Amino acid sequence: MELLMPSSSQRTPPRESESARVKSDPASPNRNLPSDVLAKVATYVPTQDVVETARDLGNLERTGSAGREALRRGPIGIYHARVKRIGTSAKAVFDTIIPGEQLPDWQVNRPSETARTRAVGPLLKFQSEAGKARFTTNILNLPQPDQCDAILSVIKHLDDLGEVNKTRLIERSIEILQLDPPLTWNQGQKCPAADVLVQGEKHLNDDQKTRVQHERNNRPELLRLFRRAVADFEIEKNMAAHPRRYQDAKEPEVKPIDEVIDIIERYSRSVVTRGPNAIGLLTAHESFVKNVGDAYTRTRAEFDSSSRDRDRSALSR
């Protein structure tokens, strides 16, 4: 299985970097370069965008035997192999929790739609553009009362969805805010659209902020709901800034990166085998997400450290 490589029909040419176009061009001069030179080229490919990096390294790998050899050696080879393993497992778990074109209906002892969307939020960065678009559509196809709850469940990961999908979710939240009377729950004390727009305010552009403010200024019933949304968000931020610390808590054991990835892969295989409607599907999911984040962060840090060492070595010559 190839990691996160969208098919040619799924790629968006205007967003593709110049380096990616060069690497994917069959006539690229990279095809004529020796593997040691390609290995040096590869060290400049990784960015903060996991999917773009995987695609560009894959393009380089497909230039031929020299490209494949280049990505088997040194720090870039280790980085590429690890990220492929992490990404493949993350995608497999994501596709099991969010299967197909529609979120599974809730069943007893099975995760709700919002539990599913919340669970995969930290995995969005590993999904292809098509996967992110499908996920966004899944949320927008939920019953209207559930849409803002699902959006709120991934509010911390909206940037990982990309600008187009993020805008789709914000726009839907504004549409729901404009309903008259406003959509509320908890006996009219909470407005899910207000919660989304308060917690996701940094994601709104100027036009969206203006439209939200217009609603607040012209509909007195929204003032109370927004005050409640702001107050609840302040409590949530305070709790996140001051987590409970137990005196007898032990520092978690730091395992080698490849050992953590082994654990990730075992969990992924187990989830896929059990399927999307398994009882207790998300029981150990939190540990999986932490392991994915830990393994990727440390893999990236290790590669960045090797790059700095390389640059210092070059300057000293």
C-alpha positions in Angstrom: 0.0 0.0 0.0 1.4 3.4 -1.0 1.1 6.1 1.6 -1.2 9.0 1.1 -0.5 9.3 -2.6 -3.6 10.8 -4.4 -4.2 9.5 -7.8 -3.5 11.8 -10.7 -7.2 12.6 -11.0 -7.2 13.8 -7.4 -4.3 16.2 -7.6 -4.9 19.9 -8.0 -2.3 21.3 -10.4 -2.5 24.9 -9.2 -1.5 23.9 -5.7 1.3 21.6 -6.6 4.7 23.0 -5.8 7.3 23.6 -8.5 9.6 20.9 -7.0 6.7 18.4 -7.1 6.1 19.2 -10.8 9.7 18.6 -11.6 9.9 15.4 -9.7 6.7 14.0 -11.3 7.6 15.0 -14.8 8.7 11.9 -16.7 11.2 14.0 -18.6 12.6 15.4 -15.4 16.4 15.6 -15.3 16.2 13.9 -11.9 15.9 10.6 -13.8 19.5 11.0 -15.0 21.0 11.9 -11.6 22.9 9.4 -9.5 21.4 8.2 -6.3 23.8 10.1 -4.0 22.7 13.4 -5.7 19.0 12.4 -5.4 19.6 11.6 -1.7 20.7 15.2 -1.2 17.7 16.5 -3.2 15.4 14.4 -1.0 16.6 16.0 2.2 15.1 19.3 1.1 11.6 17.8 0.3 10.0 17.4 3.8 7.7 20.2 4.9 5.1 20.6 7.7 2.5 19.2 5.2 2.7 15.4 5.7 0.6 14.5 2.7 2.5 16.8 0.3 5.8 15.5 1.6 4.8 11.9 1.1 3.6 12.7 -2.4 6.8 14.5 -3.3 9.1 11.8 -1.9 6.9 9.2 -3.7 7.4 11.1 -7.0 11.2 11.1 -6.4 11.1 7.4 -5.5 9.3 6.7 -8.8 12.0 8.3 -10.9 13.7 4.9 -11.1 16.2 2.8 -9.4 18.4 5.7 -8.4 15.4 7.4 -6.7 14.5 4.3 -4.8 18.1 3.8 -3.7 18.3 7.5 -2.6 15.3 7.0 -0.3 16.8 3.9 1.4 19.8 5.6 2.8 20.6 8.0 5.6 18.3 10.2 7.7 15.9 10.8 4.7 15.5 7.1 4.2 14.7 6.5 7.9 12.3 9.5 7.8 10.5 8.3 4.7 10.1 4.7 5.9 8.8 5.8 9.3 6.3 8.3 8.0 5.0 5.8 5.4 4.4 3.3 8.2 2.7 5.9 10.5 0.6 7.3 7.7 -0.5 3.9 6.4 -1.7 2.9 9.8 -3.4 6.3 10.5 -5.2 6.1 7.2 -6.4 2.5 7.8 -7.8 3.4 11.3 -9.4 6.6 9.9 -11.1 4.6 7.1 -12.4 2.1 9.5 -13.9 4.6 11.9 -15.2 6.8 9.1 -16.1 4.2 6.4 -17.5 5.1 3.0 -19.5 8.1 2.1 -21.7 8.3 5.2 -21.1 8.0 8.9 -22.7 4.8 10.4 -26.0 5.2 12.2 -25.7 5.1 16.0 -26.2 1.7 17.6 -26.1 0.5 21.2 -22.5 0.1 22.4 -21.2 1.6 19.2 -19.6 5.1 18.8 -21.9 8.0 17.9 -21.3 10.1 14.8 -19.6 12.8 16.9 -17.5 10.3 18.8 -16.2 9.1 15.5 -15.4 12.5 14.1 -13.7 13.5 17.4 -11.6 10.3 17.3 -10.2 11.0 13.9 -9.5 14.7 14.3 -5.8 14.1 15.2 -5.5 11.8 12.1 -6.7 14.4 9.5 -3.2 15.6 8.7 -2.4 12.1 7.3 -5.4 12.0 4.9 -5.4 12.7 1.2 -7.2 15.8 -0.2 -9.9 13.4 -1.4 -10.2 11.9 2.1 -10.5 15.3 3.8 -13.2 16.4 1.3 -15.1 13.2 1.9 -14.9 13.6 5.7 -16.2 17.2 5.4 -19.1 16.0 3.2 -19.9 13.3 5.8 -20.3 16.0 8.4 -22.4 18.2 6.2 -24.7 15.2 5.4 -25.5 14.7 9.1 -28.9 15.9 10.4 -28.8 19.6 10.9 -28.9 19.4 14.7 -25.8 17.2 14.7 -23.6 19.1 12.3 -22.2 21.8 14.6 -21.5 19.2 17.3 -19.4 17.3 14.7 -17.7 20.4 13.5 -16.9 21.4 17.1 -15.4 17.9 17.7 -12.7 18.7 15.2 -12.3 22.4 15.9 -8.7 22.0 16.9 -7.8 20.3 13.7 -9.6 22.6 11.1 -6.3 23.7 9.6 -5.5 20.1 8.8 -8.6 19.9 6.6 -7.2 22.6 4.2 -8.7 26.0 3.4 -11.6 24.8 1.1 -13.0 22.2 3.6 -12.4 24.5 6.6 -14.4 27.2 4.8 -17.2 24.8 4.0 -17.6 23.9 7.7 -17.4 27.5 8.9 -20.0 28.6 6.3 -22.4 25.9 7.4 -22.0 27.0 11.0 -22.9 30.5 10.0 -26.0 29.2 8.1 -27.1 27.4 11.2 -26.6 30.4 13.3 -28.9 32.4 11.0 -31.8 30.0 11.7 -34.7 31.7 13.4 -35.4 30.7 16.1 -31.7 29.7 16.8 -31.0 26.0 17.0 -30.3 25.2 20.7 -30.1 22.4 23.1 -29.9 21.9 26.9 -33.3 23.6 27.3 -32.3 26.6 25.2 -29.1 27.3 27.2 -26.6 26.3 24.5 -26.3 27.1 20.8 -23.9 24.7 19.0 -23.3 27.2 16.1 -22.3 29.8 18.7 -19.9 27.3 20.3 -18.2 26.6 16.9 -17.9 30.3 16.0 -16.5 31.2 19.4 -14.0 28.4 19.6 -13.1 28.6 15.9 -13.0 32.4 15.7 -9.3 32.4 14.6 -10.4 30.5 11.5 -12.9 33.1 10.3 -12.0 35.5 7.6 -13.0 39.2 7.8 -16.2 38.7 5.8 -17.3 35.8 8.0 -16.6 37.8 11.2 -18.6 40.7 9.9 -21.6 38.4 9.2 -21.4 36.8 12.6 -21.2 40.2 14.3 -24.2 41.3 12.3 -26.3 38.4 13.6 -25.2 39.2 17.2 -26.0 42.9 16.9 -29.4 42.4 15.3 -30.8 39.4 17.2 -30.9 40.0 21.0 -31.6 36.3 21.7 -28.1 35.5 20.5 -26.3 37.7 23.0 -27.1 35.3 25.9 -26.1 32.3 23.8 -22.8 33.8 22.8 -22.0 34.8 26.4 -22.6 31.2 27.4 -20.3 30.0 24.6 -17.5 32.4 25.6 -17.8 31.5 29.3 -17.7 27.7 28.5 -14.7 28.2 26.2 -12.8 30.1 28.9 -13.4 27.3 31.4 -12.2 24.7 28.8 -9.0 26.7 28.1 -8.4 27.1 31.8 -8.7 23.4 32.3 -6.4 22.7 29.4 -3.8 25.1 30.9 -4.0 23.5 34.3 -4.4 19.7 33.9 -4.7 17.7 37.1 -1.4 16.3 38.3 -1.3 13.3 40.6 1.6 13.1 43.0 2.1 9.5 42.4 1.9 9.9 38.6 5.0 8.5 36.9 6.6 9.9 33.8 5.6 7.8 30.8 8.2 5.4 29.5 9.9 6.7 26.4 10.1 3.9 23.9 12.3 3.9 20.8 10.4 5.4 17.8 10.4 2.2 15.8 8.9 0.3 18.8 6.1 2.9 19.0 5.4 2.5 15.3 5.2 -1.3 15.8 2.5 -0.7 18.5 0.7 1.7 16.1 0.7 -1.0 13.3 -0.6 -3.7 15.6 -3.4 -1.5 16.8 -4.3 -0.6 13.2 -4.4 -4.2 12.1 -6.7 -5.0 15.1 -9.1 -2.2 14.3 -9.3 -3.0 10.6 -9.9 -6.7 11.4 -12.7 -5.9 13.9 -14.4 -3.5 11.5 -16.3 -0.2 11.8 -19.2 -1.5 13.9 -17.2 -3.4 16.5 -18.3 -3.1 20.1 -15.7 -1.0 22.0 -14.2 0.3 18.7 -12.7 3.3 20.3 -11.7 1.8 23.7 -7.9 2.1 23.2 -8.1 4.8 20.5 -6.7 7.6 22.7 -3.5 5.7 23.3 -3.2 5.1 19.5 -3.6 8.8 18.8 -1.0 9.7 21.3 1.4 7.1 19.9 0.8 8.5 16.3 1.5 12.0 17.4 4.6 11.0 19.5 6.1 8.9 16.7 5.5 11.5 14.0 6.8 14.4 16.1 9.9 12.6 17.2 10.6 11.3 13.6 10.3 14.9 12.3 12.5 16.2 15.1 15.2 13.6 14.5 15.2 14.4 10.8 15.4 18.2 11.4 18.3 17.6 13.8 20.2 15.7 11.2 19.5 18.5 8.6 20.9 21.1 11.0 24.0 18.9 11.5 24.3 18.6 7.7 24.1 22.4 7.3 26.7 23.1 10.0 29.0 20.5 8.4 28.6 22.2 5.0 29.4 25.6 6.5 32.5 24.4 8.3 34.1 23.3 5.0 
